[in-house]
């Protein structure tokens, strides 16, 4: 079994083991409405189609990895589930992206917390802006909070020493290439240079229209605020509804691509439930290069 197949399976197993992916007991109201006893945690309990798709998708993921999904009295609160999803996505990236050194060499760091944009080389000017905003309410009111974005997961690269850059042949000396951030010698503190943001990964366990809009706003702020190259800007979701995924995936210019935690299983669920319109929407996003499986993400990040 390939590394990506193995780690994708491990990712799904851990979601089930940790009860991030689980069923919860349906209330009397929702039991009557949907004619089910249990509802998947990724379902919108007020939406009949969402419940049908989510329940079948959850079953298919569990069957594929040979696990039984837990049944809880109450589903995990949204913020807690979102944080757990971020943790699992980070673990998956650590287990896969670090193994692509032959495709994308470098000293890489994957972080989930303390991801303030100003900590990264392309956005370091925002640190000064933040200091000014702390003491100037008018400036803060004018600029808003767009500059205080903290991406869910960041993949960053450590700048290289001249010794490493010149390892094969002498590429740089003290008089040339004195501005490029890939050289640690060009940073204010060469012994502790600023990390270069390579990718921003937004994790949305489930999606509503407002969450899609927030993700788009964050992406646009990343693009507009940086000085230097734009990092990869992607999102990972477990949302079962094609229409809601489309609210973020369709269009161009802000997000690179959206990645689903179990895209093959989701499409299979649509086929089994004979949801032709939803399947067509899903296929349009896939064929339009706007939606991929999470197993595609580590390799896409090497580009």
N, C-alpha and C positions, 0 to 999 in steps of 0.2 A: 504494500500500500504506500502511495506517495505521501510525502510530508504534509501537503495541503489537505489531502483526504483524511489523513490521520488526525490532524489538528482541528479540522472542521468537525469531525465526529467528537473529538474531545471537548470542543466548545459547546456542542449541543448537550453532551452528557453532563457537563458541569452546570449548564443552565437548569437542567432537570434536577440534578443532585442538590443544588443550592435552593431549589424551589422558586427560582426566578421564573422559570417556565412551569406553570402549574394550573390546576383547575381549582375553582372555588365554588362553594355551595351556592346554588342559585336561590335568590329570595323567592318567596311565594309569588310575587308579582312577575318576576322575570321567568320563573318556571312555567307559569301559565302563558306568558307572552311568547316564549321561544320553544316550549315543550321539551325542555331539557332539565336535568337535575343539577348539572355542573356546567360552569362557564369558564373558558380559558382566560387566563390573566391578560392576554393580549387583545381580548375582545372589547368592543364598546357595548356594554350591557344593554344599552337602550336601542341598539341597532340589530335587527334580526339577521341581516346578511353578514354583518361582522361576527356575530356569535357563531353562525354556521361555519363560516370560513375558518375562524380562529380555532374552533374546537377540532375540526378535521385536520388543520395544519399542525396543531399541537400533537394530535394522535400520530400523524405521519412522521414527524420528527422523532417522536419517541420510538416508534416501530423501527425506524431506520437505524437507530443506535442500540436497540434492544433494551430499552429502559421503560419503567412504568412511571407515569407522571403522578405526582402527589395530588391529593384532593384536600384542600384546606377549607376551614370554615369561612375564612375571609381573605380576599386577595390582598397582596402587599400594596401599601400606599404608593401612589404614583412617583413621588420624589425618591423614595427608598428603592423602588424598582428601577428607576432611571439610573441611580447611582450604581446599583449592582450590575446593570447592563454595561455601564462604562467600564467597570472593573473586568468583566468577562471579555469585552472587546479588546481592552488593553492586553490582557493575558494572551489572547489569540494573536495579536500583532507581535508581541514579544517572542512568541513561539515560532512565528513564520517569517516576519520581515528581517529579523536578525540573521536568518539563514540564507539570505539572498546576497551575501557579500560579494560573490563572484559577479553578480549583475550590477550591484550598486555599492562599491567599496566605500568605507568611511567609518568614523567613530560615531555611533548613533545613540541617542537617548530617547526613550519613550516615557512621557510623564502624563499623569492624570490631574494632579493637584498643582497649585501655584503656577498656573499657566497664564499669568498676566502678560499681555502682548509686549509691554515694555521690557520684559526680561529677554527678548530675542533681538538679534542684531538688526533685522529689517524694521523693527518697531521701537528701537531704543530711544528715539526722540520723544516717544510718548511719555517716558518717565519724567522728562522736564515739563511736558505739558500737564501731566498729572499734578506735579508740585505747584504749578501756577494756578491750577483749578482749585486746589485745596484752600488757597488764600484769596480767591477771587470768585465770589458767588455769581457775578454777572457773566464771567467767562464760562463758568460751570453751567449756567442756565442756557447760554448760547450754544455750547458744544454738546450738551446732553451727556449720556453715559456710553456713547458709542466707543469711546477710547478705553473703557474699562472692561472690555470683553475678555472672558477667560475661556478659551476653547476647551471642550471636554477632554480631548486627548491631543497631545502634540508630539510629533516626531521631529526631532531636531538633530542637527549635525554639529559636532565639535570642530572648530577650525583646526587646520593642520599646521604643524611646525615646519619651518623651512627645511629642516633635516629630512622630514618625511616627503615634502614636495620634491626635494632634490635627490631622493633615494636612488633613482635609476640614472638620472643625468642632471646637470645643473640647469634648472629651469628659472630660478629667481636669484637675485642678489639684493643687496641693500638699496640699490638705486632704481630698481625696476618694480613695477606692479605694487605700488605702495598704498593703494587704496582698497584692493579687493579684500572682502571679509573672510575669504577662505584661508588667508594667511593669519595665523595667530599673532605674528609680529606686527600686524597693522592695527591691532586692537589697543585700547588704552591700557589694559592690563594683559600683556601677552601670556603671562603665566596662568591667567584665569579669564580667557576670552569669552565674549558673549556667544551663546549658542545661535546657530542659524536655523530658523524655522523651515523645515522641509514639508511638513503636512499638518493641517488642522483637521481633526476627525470629530464631527458632531455626532453624538449618539442619541437617537430618539427611539426609545423602546416602543412606544406607540405614537401615533401622530393625530393631531387635530389641525384645523386650518391655521389657528393662531401659532402653533408650534412651527409649522412650515414657514410662516412669515417671519418668525423670530430667527430661524436658521438662515433664511435668505438675507436678512438684515445683517446678521453677523458676518456672513460671507462677503457682502458688499463692503462692510467696514474693513475687513481684512485686505481687500483689494485696494481700497482707496487710501488706507492709512500707511501702507508699507512704503519703504524706500529701498528699492531693489526688486528682486524677482518675486513673483507671487508664489506662495507655497501651494501645494496641493490642497484643495478645499473639498472635502467629501463628507458624506453622512452615512451612517449605518442605522438600520431600523429593523424592527420585527413587526411592523404594522401589517395587518392582513388585508386591508382594503386597497385595491388598486387605485381607486379614485383619490384617496388621501395621499398615497405615495406619489401620484402624478402631480399633486399640488406643489410638491417640492422638486420632483424630477424633471418635469417638462419646462421648457425654456432653456436659454443658454446665457452664459456670461457671468454667472455667480458661482454655481457649484460645478465641480469637475464631473461628478457622477454620484448616484445613490447606490448603496449596497444593501441587499437584503440578507438577513441572517440565514434564510432557508429558501432561496428563490425557486429551486427545482421542486421542493415539496409544496410551495405555494401554488405554482402553476399546476401541479398534479391535483391539488385540492379543487382548483377552479374547473379542471376537466371533469373530475368525478362529480362535482355538484352541477355540472352543465351550465356554468355561468359564462356564457359566450361573450357578453359585452365586457365583463371584467377581464376575461382572458385576452380579448382583443386589445384592451387598454394596456395590459401587462406586456403583451408581445410588442406593441408599438413602442413602449419605453425601452424594451430590450433591444429591438432592432434599430432603434434610434440612438443607441449607445448612451442612454440616460440611466439605465438600471442594470446592475450586475449582481452576482452572488458574492457573498463575503469572501469566498475562496479566491476571487479575482483581485481583491484589494491589495494583498502583499506584493503581488507582481506589478500591479499598476503603480504602486508607490516607488518602484525602481526606475520608472521612466523619468 
